[in-house]
Amino acid sequence: MRQYALAIMMLCCVGLFWLTSVGGSLAYQLTRPIPTSLAIIHSRVYAQALTLAALGMAGLVDVYEHRHQTNEVATCSSLHPLL
């Protein structure tokens, strides 16, 4: 159950990151002398690239935590016979 809650929270964080990225990128793009439709397209592309990078980093953290947790359980099991 805890892992499910963490996964949902991670997805919410990624969604909020995407929304913030779109807003920030759109604010920047609107200061440039380009048509609004082009500014919106650029904002979405930049936000998507940032979100993919964030998802990659979240995946790396998840893999690192899983490996660290597995090693920790193995270490505890070798130290204590009941674990």
C-alpha positions as CSV (number, residue, x, y, z in Angstrom):
1,M,0.0,0.0,0.0
2,R,2.9,2.4,0.8
3,Q,4.5,1.9,-2.6
4,Y,1.1,2.6,-4.3
5,A,0.8,5.9,-2.4
6,L,4.4,6.8,-3.3
7,A,3.7,6.1,-6.9
8,I,0.6,8.2,-6.9
9,M,2.5,11.0,-5.2
10,M,5.3,10.8,-7.7
11,L,2.9,11.1,-10.6
12,C,1.3,14.1,-9.0
13,C,4.7,15.7,-8.5
14,V,5.6,15.1,-12.2
15,G,2.2,16.5,-13.3
16,L,2.8,19.6,-11.2
17,F,6.3,19.9,-12.5
18,W,5.0,19.8,-16.1
19,L,2.4,22.4,-15.3
20,T,5.0,24.7,-13.8
21,S,7.3,24.1,-16.7
22,V,4.6,25.0,-19.2
23,G,3.7,28.2,-17.3
24,G,7.3,29.3,-16.9
25,S,8.2,28.6,-20.4
26,L,5.1,30.3,-21.7
27,A,5.9,33.4,-19.6
28,Y,9.4,33.4,-21.2
29,Q,8.2,32.8,-24.7
30,L,5.6,35.6,-24.5
31,T,8.4,38.1,-23.8
32,R,9.9,37.3,-27.2
33,P,8.6,38.8,-30.5
34,I,7.1,35.7,-32.0
35,P,3.4,34.7,-32.7
36,T,1.4,33.4,-29.8
37,S,0.7,30.1,-31.4
38,L,4.4,29.5,-31.9
39,A,5.1,30.5,-28.3
40,I,2.6,28.0,-27.1
41,I,4.1,25.2,-29.2
42,H,7.6,26.0,-28.0
43,S,6.4,26.1,-24.4
44,R,4.9,22.7,-24.7
45,V,8.0,21.2,-26.3
46,Y,10.3,22.7,-23.6
47,A,8.0,21.5,-20.8
48,Q,7.9,18.0,-22.3
49,A,11.7,17.8,-22.5
50,L,12.0,19.0,-18.9
51,T,9.3,16.5,-17.8
52,L,11.1,13.6,-19.5
53,A,14.3,14.5,-17.8
54,A,12.5,14.6,-14.4
55,L,10.9,11.2,-15.1
56,G,14.3,9.8,-15.9
57,M,15.7,11.2,-12.7
58,A,12.8,9.8,-10.7
59,G,13.4,6.4,-12.3
60,L,17.0,6.5,-11.4
61,V,16.1,7.4,-7.8
62,D,13.6,4.5,-7.7
63,V,16.2,2.0,-9.0
64,Y,18.8,3.3,-6.5
65,E,16.3,3.1,-3.6
66,H,15.3,-0.4,-4.6
67,R,19.0,-1.6,-4.8
68,H,19.8,0.1,-1.6
69,Q,16.8,-1.5,0.2
70,T,17.7,-4.9,-1.2
71,N,21.3,-4.6,0.0
72,E,20.1,-3.4,3.4
73,V,17.8,-6.4,3.8
74,A,20.5,-8.8,2.7
75,T,22.9,-7.3,5.2
76,C,20.4,-7.4,8.0
77,S,19.6,-11.0,7.1
78,S,23.2,-12.1,7.3
79,L,23.7,-10.4,10.7
80,H,20.5,-11.7,12.3
81,P,19.4,-15.3,11.7
82,L,15.6,-14.5,12.2
83,L,15.4,-11.8,9.6
